[in-house]
Amino acid sequence: MVSLNNKAVIPTRLELDSEFRFRCHPGCACFTRCCRNIEILLTPYDVVRMKRRLGMSSTDFLKKYTRYAEDEKTTHPLLYLRMDVEDDLYCPFVTPGQGEGKGCNIYSDRPAACRYYPVGQATHRIMDEKNEEPRHDEWYMIVKEGYCLGFQEDKKWTVAAWQKDQDSTLYDDMNREWKNIMMKQDLPKADKNREKRQQMFYMASYDLDTFRRYVLESRFLEMFEVPPATLEKIKENDIELMKFSIGHLKYLLGISRELKLKPHVAEAQRARIAEMRAQEDADREARIAEAKRAKLEK
């Protein structure tokens, strides 16, 4: 997703069969201008594609090319591509200018936001017809910057045709579950476990190489049931690890229990919760009794 210039957004809802005219190519006088001084929100799949393209670990990629922020509504950690301050705030993977040899240097592995442009994508959750299950409502709009000459070209598209041409549907499929999690309201900022949860959320979403070490080298496998076939896949396959991390995030936020604790761990957890609740009940009764005594003494 790109942080859109609201003045450039045409306020018309587009569906998959909606049409628009656009073509971007090195011959455009504005070529690569849209790659400067922008906010590109990265998804886990974006990070996987780019860090593999560059032959880097996710940890090193995040340190060098991204910056961290926090969603004001959900408190979930967000990741943005860091613009190059030494190159007029251009994307670090772009060679600025017009003509041969200019443009994106990682084009086949560029983020989803870049693939969609000049189409903007909006996603929000609505309830199904029976008001029982949430589902995604995805729709689109055109982002028409004043400097962009691509809209003067004759090439006509539907949104669906543009998705296919830019290979963005693969990214949508990979990102959909994570987007659903990102729309889940987090715990209040005053929650005592918030910082720890944020660190885990960040690691499981973006820093998959560190998450892999966490799964394999910590007490994770002593606590959770992970089928041997799944374990073998996540040892080497980043995509399988990303899918596994989504299940962990759902567990972390209480969305689902696809990831299961081992029986003895679950039993110990239930015992701790029961003990904690019993103590809370005892404390409450003691406070009530003290209040009654204080009242009688008056």
NORPEDA-V295524 format. One record per backbone hydrogen bond with DSSP energy under -1.0 kcal/mol. CO is the residue of the C=O (numbers start at 1). NH is the residue of the N-H. E is the energy in kcal/mol with one decimal. If there is no record, write none. Layout:
CO,NH,E / CO,NH,E
//
This chain:
1,41,-3.7 / 5,8,-2.1 / 8,144,-3.2 / 10,12,-2.9 / 14,140,-2.0 / 15,18,-1.7 / 16,160,-2.6 / 18,159,-1.5 / 20,157,-3.1 / 25,28,-2.3 / 26,99,-1.2 / 28,31,-1.7 / 30,33,-2.4 / 32,35,-1.6 / 33,36,-1.3 / 35,91,-2.1 / 39,3,-2.6 / 40,81,-2.2 / 43,47,-2.0 / 44,48,-2.2 / 45,49,-2.4 / 46,50,-2.5 / 47,51,-2.8 / 48,52,-1.8 / 49,53,-2.0 / 50,54,-2.1 / 51,56,-2.7 / 57,61,-2.4 / 58,62,-2.6 / 59,63,-1.8 / 60,64,-2.0 / 61,65,-2.8 / 62,66,-1.3 / 65,82,-3.2 / 67,80,-2.7 / 69,78,-3.0 / 71,75,-2.1 / 76,71,-2.9 / 78,69,-2.1 / 79,42,-3.0 / 80,67,-2.4 / 84,87,-1.4 / 84,89,-1.9 / 87,90,-1.3 / 89,37,-3.7 / 90,84,-3.1 / 91,94,-1.8 / 93,105,-3.4 / 95,103,-2.7 / 99,102,-1.7 / 103,95,-2.7 / 106,109,-2.4 / 107,110,-1.4 / 111,115,-1.6 / 112,116,-2.1 / 113,117,-1.6 / 116,119,-2.9 / 118,143,-3.2 / 120,141,-2.0 / 122,139,-2.2 / 124,137,-2.6 / 126,135,-3.2 / 128,131,-2.1 / 133,128,-2.3 / 135,126,-2.6 / 137,124,-1.5 / 139,122,-3.0 / 140,14,-3.2 / 141,120,-3.4 / 142,10,-2.9 / 145,148,-1.1 / 149,152,-1.8 / 150,23,-1.0 / 150,153,-1.1 / 155,22,-2.2 / 157,20,-2.2 / 158,162,-2.3 / 159,163,-2.4 / 160,164,-2.1 / 161,165,-2.5 / 162,166,-2.4 / 163,168,-2.2 / 168,172,-2.3 / 169,173,-2.5 / 170,174,-2.2 / 171,175,-2.2 / 172,176,-1.6 / 175,179,-2.7 / 176,180,-2.0 / 177,181,-1.7 / 178,182,-2.3 / 179,183,-1.1 / 181,184,-1.8 / 188,191,-2.1 / 191,194,-1.5 / 193,197,-2.4 / 194,198,-2.7 / 195,199,-2.1 / 196,200,-2.0 / 197,201,-2.7 / 198,202,-2.5 / 199,203,-2.3 / 200,204,-2.8 / 201,205,-1.7 / 202,206,-2.7 / 202,207,-1.1 / 206,208,-1.5 / 207,211,-2.2 / 208,212,-2.6 / 209,213,-1.6 / 210,214,-2.3 / 211,215,-2.4 / 212,216,-2.4 / 213,217,-2.9 / 214,218,-1.5 / 219,223,-1.2 / 220,224,-2.6 / 223,262,-3.2 / 227,231,-2.5 / 228,232,-2.2 / 229,233,-1.6 / 230,234,-2.4 / 231,235,-1.0 / 233,236,-1.1 / 233,237,-2.8 / 237,241,-2.1 / 238,242,-2.4 / 239,243,-2.2 / 240,244,-2.1 / 241,245,-2.5 / 242,246,-1.5 / 243,247,-1.3 / 244,248,-1.6 / 245,249,-2.4 / 246,250,-2.2 / 247,251,-1.8 / 248,252,-2.6 / 249,253,-2.1 / 250,255,-2.4 / 260,225,-3.0 / 262,266,-2.8 / 263,267,-2.4 / 264,268,-1.9 / 265,269,-2.3 / 266,270,-2.4 / 267,271,-2.2 / 268,272,-2.2 / 269,273,-2.4 / 270,274,-2.5 / 271,275,-2.5 / 272,276,-2.5 / 273,277,-2.6 / 274,278,-2.3 / 275,279,-2.1 / 276,280,-2.3 / 277,281,-2.6 / 278,282,-2.4 / 279,283,-2.6 / 280,284,-2.3 / 281,285,-2.5 / 282,286,-2.2 / 283,287,-2.1 / 284,288,-2.2 / 285,289,-2.6 / 286,290,-2.4 / 287,291,-2.2 / 288,292,-2.1 / 289,293,-2.3 / 290,294,-2.4 / 291,295,-1.7 / 292,296,-2.2 / 293,297,-1.9
//
